[in-house]
Amino acid sequence: MEIITGIPDGWPGDEAAALAVQDELRDRVVLDEPGPAPGHGLVTGVDVAYDDERDLVVAAAVVLDAASLEVVDEATAVGRVAFPYVPGLLAFREIPTVLAALELLVRGPGLVVCDGYGLAHPRRFGLASHLGVLTGLPVVGVAKNPFTFSFDQPGPQRGDSTPLLADDGTVVGRALRTQDATKPVFVSVGHRVSLEGACAHTLALARRYRLPETTRHADSLCRRALKEAQGLGV
């Protein structure tokens, strides 16, 4: 487990600075690449867990073989929360620690799947887009809950989907049913992957459960790592 000391040089310290960074980086999002083929290569899930009392954030990165869904590598990192809680700017709290976890991987990461949003974000630049631009990796966002968009419920069968619509009617993602008669997940493009590709990857990773295996493994690992950090008195 890596302990991150301090916040990266030049990291925004307030809302105005963070909004300026979003404005600068948003135009670098690549939307015209299809992305890796679903079910091939490596795919990495990232997730974070917080201890607000200790001002800690723990990030986990878990690499799966996309064909077998077996874990082939994993890493965790612990850091101090890098930014205050501001809706729409949560990426600034998490990304330094997520980057540290990704850098500790020996294999991968290949495609990265975030528990969050990309284009389906009030400023069209959520965690998945931000992480993609900073790393240059193909990234998709698969969120558990709806955010600032409207959608109709998709049909009841696995693979059914409906568009996520921004206030101006722009399609920013899809509500996707990954298992029959379960709640949908909310898929959006982050960087260097098409929306069709992002949905195909999500279905390929959610063969048995509602959530992709990448998310399930990363969530479990970061929770375990947070308990370990708490036990060490970090």
C-alpha positions in Angstrom: 0.0 0.0 0.0 1.3 3.4 -1.0 1.0 6.4 1.2 0.6 9.7 -0.7 2.1 12.6 1.1 0.7 15.9 0.1 -1.2 17.1 -2.9 0.3 17.3 -6.4 2.0 20.6 -7.3 -0.4 22.9 -9.1 -3.5 21.0 -8.0 -6.6 23.3 -7.8 -7.3 24.5 -4.3 -10.7 26.1 -4.7 -13.8 25.9 -6.9 -12.8 28.7 -9.3 -9.5 27.0 -10.0 -11.1 23.6 -10.5 -13.7 25.0 -12.9 -10.9 26.6 -14.9 -9.1 23.3 -15.2 -12.3 21.6 -16.4 -12.7 24.3 -19.0 -9.1 23.8 -20.2 -9.1 20.0 -20.3 -12.7 19.4 -21.6 -11.7 20.2 -25.2 -9.1 17.4 -25.1 -11.7 14.6 -24.7 -11.5 12.3 -27.7 -14.9 11.1 -28.9 -14.2 9.8 -32.3 -12.4 6.5 -31.4 -14.3 3.2 -31.0 -12.0 2.0 -28.2 -10.8 -1.5 -27.6 -12.8 -4.5 -28.7 -15.1 -5.8 -25.8 -14.0 -9.1 -24.3 -10.3 -8.7 -25.4 -7.2 -7.6 -23.7 -7.1 -6.1 -20.2 -9.7 -4.0 -18.4 -9.2 -2.2 -15.1 -11.7 -1.1 -12.6 -11.0 1.8 -10.3 -12.9 2.9 -7.2 -12.3 4.9 -4.0 -13.4 4.8 -0.4 -13.3 7.6 2.2 -12.6 8.1 5.8 -13.9 11.6 6.3 -12.9 11.8 10.0 -9.2 11.1 9.1 -9.4 13.0 5.8 -8.3 9.9 3.9 -9.1 8.6 0.5 -8.2 5.1 -0.6 -8.1 4.1 -4.3 -8.1 0.6 -5.8 -7.2 -0.5 -9.3 -8.0 -4.1 -10.3 -7.0 -5.5 -13.7 -9.1 -8.3 -15.2 -8.5 -10.4 -18.3 -11.4 -9.2 -20.4 -12.1 -12.7 -21.8 -12.1 -14.7 -18.6 -12.8 -11.9 -16.1 -10.0 -13.3 -13.9 -8.0 -10.8 -11.8 -4.4 -10.5 -13.1 -3.2 -7.5 -11.1 -4.3 -5.1 -8.4 -3.0 -2.1 -6.5 -4.1 0.3 -3.8 -3.0 3.8 -2.8 -3.8 5.9 0.2 -3.8 9.7 0.2 -5.2 12.8 1.8 -8.4 14.2 0.3 -7.1 16.6 -2.3 -10.1 18.9 -2.6 -13.3 19.9 -0.7 -16.6 18.4 -1.4 -18.3 20.3 -4.3 -20.9 18.6 -6.4 -19.7 18.3 -10.0 -16.0 18.5 -8.9 -15.6 15.2 -7.1 -12.9 14.1 -9.5 -10.6 16.6 -7.9 -10.9 14.8 -4.6 -10.1 11.4 -6.0 -7.8 11.6 -9.1 -4.4 12.0 -7.4 -4.9 8.8 -5.4 -6.5 6.9 -8.4 -3.4 7.9 -10.5 -1.1 6.6 -7.8 -2.9 3.3 -7.7 -2.8 3.0 -11.5 1.0 3.7 -11.5 1.6 0.8 -9.1 0.1 -1.8 -11.5 2.5 -4.1 -13.2 0.0 -5.3 -15.9 -2.5 -3.2 -17.7 -4.4 -1.1 -17.3 -5.9 -1.3 -20.8 -9.4 0.0 -20.8 -10.4 1.7 -17.5 -13.9 1.6 -16.0 -14.8 4.2 -13.4 -17.6 4.1 -10.9 -18.8 7.5 -12.1 -19.5 9.6 -15.1 -17.8 11.0 -18.1 -19.9 13.1 -20.5 -23.0 12.6 -18.4 -21.9 15.4 -16.1 -23.2 19.0 -15.7 -20.1 20.4 -17.3 -19.5 17.3 -19.6 -16.3 16.5 -17.8 -16.8 13.9 -15.0 -14.2 11.6 -13.5 -14.0 9.2 -16.4 -13.3 12.1 -18.9 -10.9 13.8 -16.5 -8.9 10.6 -15.8 -8.9 9.7 -19.5 -7.4 13.1 -20.6 -4.8 13.0 -17.9 -3.6 9.4 -18.7 -4.4 9.2 -22.4 -6.2 5.9 -21.6 -9.5 4.8 -23.0 -12.0 5.3 -20.1 -15.7 4.7 -19.6 -18.0 5.7 -16.7 -20.5 3.2 -15.3 -22.5 4.7 -12.4 -24.9 3.0 -10.0 -27.3 6.0 -9.6 -28.7 8.7 -11.9 -27.2 12.2 -11.8 -28.1 15.4 -13.7 -29.9 14.1 -16.7 -33.3 12.7 -17.7 -34.1 9.2 -19.0 -36.9 6.7 -19.6 -36.7 3.3 -18.0 -35.2 0.8 -20.4 -37.0 -2.4 -21.2 -36.8 -5.2 -18.7 -34.3 -7.5 -20.5 -30.6 -7.6 -20.4 -29.2 -5.3 -23.0 -32.2 -2.9 -23.2 -31.2 0.7 -23.0 -32.5 4.3 -23.3 -30.6 7.5 -23.8 -29.5 9.8 -21.0 -30.5 13.3 -22.0 -29.0 16.6 -20.9 -31.3 19.7 -20.4 -30.7 20.7 -24.0 -31.6 17.3 -25.3 -28.0 16.1 -26.0 -27.5 12.4 -25.5 -24.7 12.1 -22.9 -25.0 8.3 -22.1 -27.3 5.4 -21.7 -29.4 3.8 -19.0 -28.4 0.1 -19.6 -30.1 -3.0 -18.2 -27.3 -5.4 -17.5 -29.5 -8.2 -16.0 -33.1 -9.0 -16.5 -35.5 -7.2 -14.3 -32.9 -5.3 -12.3 -32.2 -1.6 -12.0 -30.2 -0.2 -14.9 -26.7 1.2 -14.7 -25.7 4.5 -16.2 -23.0 4.4 -18.9 -21.2 7.4 -20.3 -18.2 7.9 -22.5 -15.0 9.1 -20.7 -12.3 9.3 -23.3 -11.3 7.4 -26.5 -14.3 5.0 -26.5 -17.6 5.3 -28.3 -20.9 5.1 -26.4 -21.8 1.9 -28.2 -18.4 0.5 -27.2 -18.9 1.6 -23.6 -22.2 -0.2 -23.4 -20.8 -3.3 -25.1 -17.9 -3.4 -22.6 -20.3 -2.9 -19.7 -22.4 -5.9 -20.8 -19.3 -8.0 -21.3 -18.2 -7.2 -17.8 -21.6 -7.8 -16.2 -22.2 -11.4 -17.1 -23.8 -12.4 -13.7 -24.5 -9.3 -11.7 -25.9 -5.8 -12.2 -22.5 -4.1 -11.8 -19.4 -4.9 -13.9 -16.9 -7.2 -12.4 -14.4 -4.4 -12.6 -16.5 -2.3 -10.3 -17.3 -5.2 -7.9 -13.6 -6.1 -7.5 -12.4 -2.5 -7.1 -15.1 -1.6 -4.6 -14.2 -4.7 -2.5 -10.5 -4.0 -2.6 -10.7 -0.3 -1.7 -12.9 -1.1 1.3 -10.5 -3.7 2.5 -7.6 -1.3 2.0 -9.4 1.5 3.9 -9.8 -0.8 6.9 -6.1 -1.7 6.7 -5.2 2.0 6.6 -7.5 2.8 9.6 -5.9 -0.1 11.5 -2.4 1.3 10.9 -3.6 4.7 12.2 -2.7 6.5 8.9 
